[in-house]
Amino acid sequence: LSLEYVNENKDVREKAQFGAQVPDNRILRRNGISYDESKQYFTLRINFNVPLVNAISINAKAAVRAVHDILLHIDEALSKIDTKIFDDYLITFRHQNEIRAYIRRNDICAFVANGSILPRENGSDEPMKEAIPFVSPPDMSVTIPLSDGSQISGMAIPQGVTVITGGGYSGKSTLLDAIENGIYNHIPGGGREYVISDESALKICAEDGRPVSNLDISSFFRFLPGRSSPDNFSTPHASGSVSQAANIVEGVCGGCKLILIDEDRSATNFMIRDKNMRRIIQHDPIIPFTDRIRELSSEMEVSTILVIGGSSEYLSYADNVILMDKYIPKNITKDISGMLALSSAVEEEIPAHWQKSRCLLPRETNKPFLYFRAVEVQNEKKIIMDGYSADITYLTALTSKYQLNTLTCAMEQLMNDKESSNEEMIVKAEEIITNMFSGKFKTGSLIPGSEYQFYEHIRPLDVLCCVNRMRGVNFINREDRDDE
């Protein structure tokens, strides 16, 4: 309808403009429509720009006509709702939630249903035409009973360490991408609606140049020559290995229970060190990730799904090994047992100290309250707040502009909290997100104009990851403060 109002011959302010929130294939809490349970009605939000005359006064006649057309348009759309499609969406959503409950009860970190279409069409969200449907290896298959009497079968990846391997273009990275997107529920028809993952899953990679502030990275670094102590490390430009270590420590501190890693996007010297390199390099400050991977699983209950293609050393650390062959998964854990007997996994002897507390130190000011003069999202890759900035390129769980609206608004509230150091950052982020979608905004703490924006739900963990990348901020560990 809004396209019908476009008139290229008129100034943009001389025509009515309007639009509603446009959802994608994910089922998310959004503010574009809400339901009042006490009054039993829905509220649809529409952004409406009133037409003007000579860009000065309101064109009342055109405005009334536009409102009338909107109401007719909505009435017509409601009359054409296909209740069969509506019911399919509800059934799918209920099944997804039942699968999530099942995998939590049964120590499963990810589930991929048989018949799923994992490859995407030319980088879009649409399933690839003529793609090979997913079929679980028999010895990894589970059948999940559903409350309506139906059942669904597929591959269950148990908690622990899982390695996915295969040749080039075999589908291993596609499987990992589907698992990452499995933190969200999806509408039917996309091929991935029954790929369900632990909701705290976080993809980890190396991020050369990202800032690190007041972080304990002693889990992965014995010492840092000529630098600050690894148990309270800060740098404006981290190396690949330091950035990947920081991403893992921050994720674990934020409650992540499933780490997703693609070897191609990792720092090799951080990930693993084979026997020969251990003999050659006697005093390496880096404790490789694989030396901690079993400890993460057993002590911190953090599972890892790792995609590899270039080194068999990783296989020694795995509870399960999945071989992708032309998009067909095979469980080869038992088949390679003889090969693994020739190699030995190495674990760090000294247990790690995993940072569990992270609080944001408020900005210093002599004013009675904090505020930002300018807040913007640049190219959907960077959040800028006055002199602060955060590169969010690698926060791949955030995929829509509406989620970035939510993230920016949450960041503004969190960083303007003069008492931010009194409570864990993840707790404050959770409170902010909850309030945003229940209408409980803090008065006077909104980005100007944000009440007219559309939002989609994000995880508190995503807010935490963004703040950790913000240049110029400082943090405190409440555990250390309590000890003092």
Secondary structure by P-SEA (a helix, b strand, c coil): cccccccccccccccccccccccccccccccccccccccbbbbbbbbbbbbbccccccaaaaaaaaaaaaaaaaaaaaaaccaaaaaaaaaaaaaaaaaaaaaaacccccccccccccccccccccccccccccccccccbbbbbcccccbbbbbbbcccbbbbbbcccccaaaaaaaaaacccccccccccccccccccbbbbbbbccccccccccccccccccccccccbbbbccccaaaaaaaaaaaaaaacccbbbbbccccccccccccaaaaaacccccccccccaaaaaaccccbbbbbbbcccccccccccbbbbbccccccccccccccccccbbbbccccccccccbbbbbccccccccccccbbbbcccccccccccccccccccccccaaaaaaaaaaaaaaaaccccccccaaaaaaaaaaaaaaccccccccccccccbbbbbbbaaaaaaaaaacccbbbbcaaaaaac
